[in-house]
Amino acid sequence: MGQEEENCLDFVPRLSFLPIEWRNIGSAFGLKDRSGTAASGRCSFVVKEGIDVAELSTTGRVVEGASDVGVALKLSTLAIGISAGNLSFRTGLDNPTAALAQRIGESSVPSLKLMAAKQFKGENYVAASYDLKTRKPELSACWTGDADTERATLLVRVDPIMRSVKLAAAVSTPGPEWRKVVFNDVTDRIEEPADDGARHTLYVQHEVRGRDLLHATRIGCRLDLGRLANYAADFFDYNIEERIPGFIWNIPLLPQLYYMLVPPEDEEQVRHRITGWELDISHDFSRGPQPSLALCKTFKYGTLAASYDLAEEQAGLSYSRRGLTVGARVGRLEGQGWRKPSLHLSVDPLTLLC
């Protein structure tokens, strides 16, 4: 049985940028040279206090759930899958106006898709699918691959009924390298900087519908703060410091502050030993100009994240480990201060159990 960790298309940790049918296909082709079955799934639950924005009042406890599930069969370079998406339930009433708009939105409509995908020329795929629930066909193509330390996936889907083209893409890269190629006098060899495993990630989702070229857009980036801090310190040291007038260094405590922010390199050409820290910035253009921010720390026993959604004015704290994420969020209600915290649980069953 394929595992979520072996997904060859949806590769960004703790973030799924592909729809469930393609995540399902990615699990199947994650079997590499073997034929067999693979499955994928995810579900989330939220317990919170409902509100009525129009009346500026609470509506009692609300429980929400959402899930996607799929199974696929891989036969050499062909994969056939069935997936169910946007399966949801809700008890209680929360923000009635927004809830009505969500119920009539396409992204909230349950789907049951049959899909056949063909792999060709390495890691390139074409597929055709049919939604048994909404009776809509879809054609899609996916390109993925890696080169040394970079990895990328690009998915394009065409819906002839809605006359829409949807794009989902992500690229993972270590970014610019501040460390130099050096000559080792002991081994008498030229040595390239060793890969530290840290990556920056850029991801985007975009939809064109009819003549509306900007129907929906979501973009985000995940920055490794260790590589970012070292590159910035190295750039400042070699490009900015020499241009600073000498009298500036006479300011009390400024030299000490400078050498704290721009320390000398160690034997591995590293100035700051910052590992596992990431800054995630994402923005959905349909929600206004305010982005969502998250600061994450990954360590041996999982990942801690503190987030703040500027559009929703909502702060959160979560812990993730092997397919399980638990957290709490608290937001503001205009004129009534902070609301009661909401509890969140997200489960990726295959990753959790394997």
MARTI-662552 format. One record per residue (C-alpha): x, y, z. Coordinates in steps of 0.02 Angstrom, whole numbers, plus 50000, padded with zeros to 5 digits. Each point is the difference from the previous one (the first is absolute). Layout:
! MARTI-662552
XYZ...
! end
This chain:
! MARTI-662552
500005000050000500705016949952500335012650138499755018650004501855002550032500374992049829498935012249902501045004749849498955015249952499395008550159501695001950084499865015450113499984994850185498425004650097499235007949845498974992049861499935011249846499214986749886498184994049994499614983150076499884990949832501785005049954500644996750175499254982849979500904997449834501615006450078499874986750134499804986649866501515005649899500965001550163500134981049990501385003349870500374984149902498704989450089498194997349950498664999450133498725010150096500245016250094498855011050102499955017750064498875009350119499855014550118498695006250120499815014850117498865004950143499645016850080499085003750162499625018650023498785013150056498845005549860499675018349964498755010549904500995014349925498445009749952499314999550177501705000350087499464985550109500504982150035498994985149938500634986150113501214985649973500404994849822500844983849944500674998949822500834985749908500754997949828500864985549914500714993749834500404981949961500614990449849500694983349942500974996249841500684984949906501675001649910500424988549855501705004149927499825017849931498105000750018499025004450157498134999350027499245008150153498385004750083499895014250125498685008750104500315018250044499205014250097499094988150117499425010950144498775001750142499525013750121498985001150158499455016950063499975016949912501505010949966499985016349900498404996349901500375012149856501734992849967499364982250022498695002849865501315006849881501114985050036498614987549968499715006949825501865000949961500804987049886501404995850123498734993650128499064988249882500334981550041500814990349859500244981949951501304998749862500624985949890501715003649930501244991649883501795006649988501424995149884501845002850038501195003849858501765006649974500574998150179498925009850122498715007749883498174995450010498385002649904498294995550069498155000349968498694999750137498115000150017499045006250151498554988050029499195012350121499995015849894500144991149831501495010249943501524993849902501735007150025501654998649907501655003150087501884998949981501364999950131501865002749989501134996150147501824996550031501585004650094501735006049953501344998650133499255009650147498465007349911498304991949983498425006149913498244994949950498855008749876498194994549976498805007049869498164994949998498725004549866498134999750035499055001449834498305001850085500485015050109501245006249868501345001250133501864996550010500744996550171501845000450041500894993350154501885000750018501364998950130501895001049994501224995850139501785006749994501425004150120500085017449923501595010149972501574992450076501115011250106501344986850031501454999649879500854985449913501624997250098501634990649977500384987450138501875000150034499904983650097499124989649866500705010549857498245001249925498755013449953498464998350110498245005949962498935006250146499074985450080498104999549981499255004650169498274993449951499135016850029498825006149864498975015249951498324996149921498885010349886498244993949959498565007349900498214995649953499125009649863498394998549901499465008049836498144998749964499295005949835500615017749970500425002650183501894997749999500145003050188498524989950063500944993050151501805000950057500934993750152501875001850019501194996150141501804997150047500894990650138501705007150044501364990950096500595013150123501704992050025500495001549817499195017149988500955006850151501674993049942499805006849823499495017250066501475000650122501234994649866499335012849876500095013950130501774995250049500724999749824498955013549915499355012550129501265001150142501395007749895498825014149948499555005250178500895016350050501294997850136499215012250123498464988750010501014987150097500315012850139498174998650054499974990850169499574981549992499795000349809501564989349966499424987150127498264999749921500754998149827501084985250047498514991950084498985001449840501464996949881501194988250092501554992949915499874983649904500444983550080500964985949916498434995449899499725018149941498465001350112499665015750102498344995650085499574982550058498135001449971499174983549955498194994849983499285017750002498835004949857498915015049958498444996349898499145014649911498424996749897498685010949921498294996249925499545014949889498144997050025500185004550185500735017349977501795006450014500434992350169501104984449999500144985550123501624997550095500694984950090501634997250094500484981550012501334990650095500364981949952500934989050123500204981550037498264997550070498975010049874499635017849946499345014650102499175014449907499355017050053498905008649871499025015949974498715003249866499925018849968498394998749897499064990150133500935008250147500284982650067501524993250093500424981650017501194987550076500214982149938501064984450017500294987649858500774982850000499894986049870498325004149923499175006850156499755018650033499155007050155499795018350038498965014450062499535016749925499265015750074499255014649903499225016950029498165004449984499755018349957499395009550151500114984950117501864996650015500764982649989498904984949968500154983350087501404989149927499564987549865500794982650001500694992349840500484982149958500694994349832500434981849964500914992049855499564981950041501274990749892501475010450058499434998850181499824981149998501524995449894
! end
